[in-house]
Amino acid sequence: MKQIHFVCYGNVYRSRMAEAYFNSRQISDWTASSSGVHAAEMEIAIAPSAVEVLTENGIFRYASPMWTRSTKEMLETADVVVFLHNIVYEKCLDELAPALQKFYVWSVEDAYPSMMTKEQVEIAAHKAFSEIVDNVNKLLETL
């Protein structure tokens, strides 16, 4: 079984949505996991906006139940690593210095609930999910 690993900052939002969407596709011989470079700093298991989007799309059950902090070993053993943003990629390089085999860097923006209205967070979550779906579907064409 091959593994794709999605990485974001806290593993409560973008990477969990990517993991859930990828696993919902049920690609033979592939499974997805996710983590966050600073996941241990998160006070929630998963962002409410991610729960909302995943539930609306009927794929919440494909998301991991709790955040996971990224480790060097996790990144080095995955067949493919996807960083959800360049900032996350740079943090991983600086803090973990993994020897990556095959990786991609996407530009899916994070939502900042403390700096946005509830409506803005919902819009950002749907936009992020749409970008994730598009990027995963393009990635699947190459796998």
Secondary structure per residue as TSV (DSSP state, phi and psi in degrees):
chain	resnum	aa	ss	phi	psi
A	1	M	-	360.0	127.8
A	2	K	E	-89.8	152.2
A	3	Q	E	-126.1	133.6
A	4	I	E	-108.2	136.7
A	5	H	E	-124.0	123.5
A	6	F	E	-99.3	134.5
A	7	V	E	-126.9	132.0
A	8	C	E	-135.3	-162.5
A	9	Y	S	-74.9	-56.3
A	10	G	S	-112.0	-7.8
A	11	N	S	60.0	34.2
A	12	V	S	-120.1	-0.5
A	13	Y	S	-142.1	-90.1
A	14	R	H	-61.7	-52.0
A	15	S	H	-66.4	-32.1
A	16	R	H	-70.6	-37.0
A	17	M	H	-66.8	-39.6
A	18	A	H	-65.1	-44.7
A	19	E	H	-58.4	-48.4
A	20	A	H	-62.6	-45.3
A	21	Y	H	-63.6	-47.9
A	22	F	H	-58.3	-48.7
A	23	N	H	-65.8	-29.8
A	24	S	H	-67.0	-23.1
A	25	R	T	-74.0	-17.7
A	26	Q	-	49.5	58.5
A	27	I	-	-77.9	124.7
A	28	S	T	-61.9	139.0
A	29	D	T	70.2	9.1
A	30	W	E	-130.5	143.6
A	31	T	E	-139.3	153.5
A	32	A	E	-115.5	149.2
A	33	S	E	-137.1	173.8
A	34	S	E	-151.2	160.4
A	35	S	E	-158.3	173.2
A	36	G	E	-132.0	139.5
A	37	V	T	-59.7	-35.6
A	38	H	T	-122.2	37.6
A	39	A	G	-61.0	-33.7
A	40	A	G	-63.7	-16.2
A	41	E	G	-87.4	-3.4
A	42	M	-	-81.7	139.4
A	43	E	S	-98.3	-3.8
A	44	I	S	-125.0	157.0
A	45	A	S	-74.5	-39.6
A	46	I	S	-157.4	144.6
A	47	A	-	-64.8	135.0
A	48	P	H	-53.8	-37.1
A	49	S	H	-66.9	-33.9
A	50	A	H	-68.8	-42.2
A	51	V	H	-58.2	-45.0
A	52	E	H	-60.3	-49.5
A	53	V	H	-65.4	-45.1
A	54	L	H	-65.4	-38.5
A	55	T	H	-67.1	-44.7
A	56	E	H	-56.8	-34.0
A	57	N	T	-94.2	4.6
A	58	G	T	68.6	26.5
A	59	I	-	-126.5	14.1
A	60	F	G	-57.3	-35.7
A	61	R	G	-63.4	-15.9
A	62	Y	G	-88.4	-4.1
A	63	A	S	-90.0	145.3
A	64	S	-	-61.1	147.3
A	65	P	S	-73.8	-18.1
A	66	M	S	-145.5	155.6
A	67	W	-	-68.3	157.7
A	68	T	-	-133.0	136.1
A	69	R	B	-83.9	135.4
A	70	S	-	-64.0	140.7
A	71	T	-	-126.9	159.0
A	72	K	H	-58.9	-45.7
A	73	E	H	-60.9	-41.9
A	74	M	H	-56.9	-44.9
A	75	L	H	-73.0	-35.7
A	76	E	H	-77.3	-24.6
A	77	T	H	-92.0	-13.6
A	78	A	S	-70.8	144.5
A	79	D	S	-70.1	-35.6
A	80	V	E	-140.2	135.2
A	81	V	E	-117.3	134.4
A	82	V	E	-120.8	118.8
A	83	F	E	-91.9	127.8
A	84	L	S	-75.0	-10.2
A	85	H	S	-159.6	153.3
A	86	N	H	-59.9	-35.5
A	87	I	H	-60.9	-41.2
A	88	V	H	-66.1	-42.8
A	89	Y	H	-58.3	-47.6
A	90	E	H	-63.5	-40.3
A	91	K	H	-63.0	-41.6
A	92	C	H	-61.8	-44.8
A	93	L	H	-61.6	-44.5
A	94	D	H	-68.1	-42.9
A	95	E	H	-93.1	-30.3
A	96	L	T	-114.2	-23.8
A	97	A	-	46.6	53.9
A	98	P	-	-75.3	151.7
A	99	A	-	-92.4	97.0
A	100	L	-	-87.2	137.2
A	101	Q	S	-87.2	-60.6
A	102	K	S	-134.2	125.0
A	103	F	E	-148.1	160.8
A	104	Y	E	-132.5	151.1
A	105	V	E	-123.4	116.9
A	106	W	-	-99.1	177.6
A	107	S	-	-127.3	56.5
A	108	V	-	-90.3	117.8
A	109	E	-	-72.6	148.8
A	110	D	-	-85.3	159.5
A	111	A	-	-106.6	140.9
A	112	Y	-	-119.3	89.7
A	113	P	G	-55.1	-31.8
A	114	S	G	-72.5	-15.9
A	115	M	G	-113.3	3.7
A	116	M	S	-131.5	158.5
A	117	T	-	-76.1	164.9
A	118	K	H	-58.1	-40.9
A	119	E	H	-63.7	-41.3
A	120	Q	H	-64.5	-38.5
A	121	V	H	-64.6	-43.5
A	122	E	H	-62.0	-43.7
A	123	I	H	-62.8	-45.3
A	124	A	H	-62.2	-40.3
A	125	A	H	-65.0	-43.3
A	126	H	H	-66.8	-38.1
A	127	K	H	-65.2	-45.3
A	128	A	H	-61.4	-43.6
A	129	F	H	-63.8	-41.6
A	130	S	H	-60.5	-43.0
A	131	E	H	-65.0	-39.7
A	132	I	H	-62.3	-47.2
A	133	V	H	-57.5	-48.7
A	134	D	H	-60.3	-46.3
A	135	N	H	-66.2	-41.2
A	136	V	H	-63.7	-44.8
A	137	N	H	-61.8	-40.0
A	138	K	H	-65.7	-41.4
A	139	L	H	-62.3	-39.9
A	140	L	H	-61.4	-29.0
A	141	E	H	-66.0	-27.3
A	142	T	H	-93.7	-16.5
A	143	L	-	-80.1	360.0
